Amino acid sequence: MDYTATENGPKRPKERVAHEDIDRVVKEAVAYVTKSTHYSKPTTPKRMTNNDGEEALAFFDAYATVNGHAASIYLHLSKEEMLWRFDYWGISLIE
């Protein structure tokens, strides 16, 4: 991501809408993560790509099926030879 330092600290990464091909990969990755972690009711993922369009992050919230606690989840995707690939994910619990 493009973090440009300024007098007031780093700027927010420059965002742009990802190519439509990424939609299917994000949908499948959300389904995989929510099923494997027992979370449900995912929000619509928000996406951003880096400047060269070769990496992307998608963010969404979901809720634990056991105790209802919320979590913020991110997905990392990368593009190889014009195809998007789901690389890994991370989670931050919201109490």
Residue pairs with C-beta under 8 A, 6 or more apart in sequence:
1 13
1 14
1 48
1 50
1 57
2 13
2 14
2 50
2 51
3 10
3 11
3 13
4 10
4 11
5 11
13 48
13 50
14 51
15 48
15 49
16 48
16 49
16 53
17 47
18 47
18 48
18 49
18 53
18 56
19 53
21 82
21 83
21 84
22 47
22 56
22 77
22 84
25 77
25 84
25 85
25 86
26 45
26 47
26 58
26 75
26 77
28 86
29 58
29 75
29 77
29 86
29 89
30 42
30 45
30 58
30 60
30 75
32 86
33 39
33 73
33 75
33 89
34 40
34 42
34 62
37 62
37 71
37 73
37 91
38 64
38 65
38 66
39 62
39 63
39 64
39 65
39 71
39 73
40 62
40 63
40 65
41 62
41 63
42 60
42 61
42 62
42 73
43 60
43 61
43 62
44 60
45 58
45 59
45 60
45 75
46 58
46 59
46 60
47 56
47 57
47 58
47 59
48 56
48 57
49 55
49 56
50 56
53 79
54 78
54 79
55 76
55 77
55 78
55 79
56 76
56 77
56 78
56 79
56 84
57 74
57 75
57 76
57 77
58 74
58 75
58 77
59 72
59 73
59 74
59 75
60 72
60 73
61 70
61 71
61 72
61 73
61 94
62 70
62 71
62 73
63 69
63 70
63 71
64 70
64 71
69 93
69 94
69 95
70 93
70 94
71 91
71 92
71 93
71 94
72 91
72 92
72 94
73 89
73 90
73 91
73 92
74 89
74 90
74 91
75 86
75 88
75 89
76 86
76 87
76 88
76 89
76 90
77 84
77 85
77 86
77 87
78 84
78 85
78 87
79 85
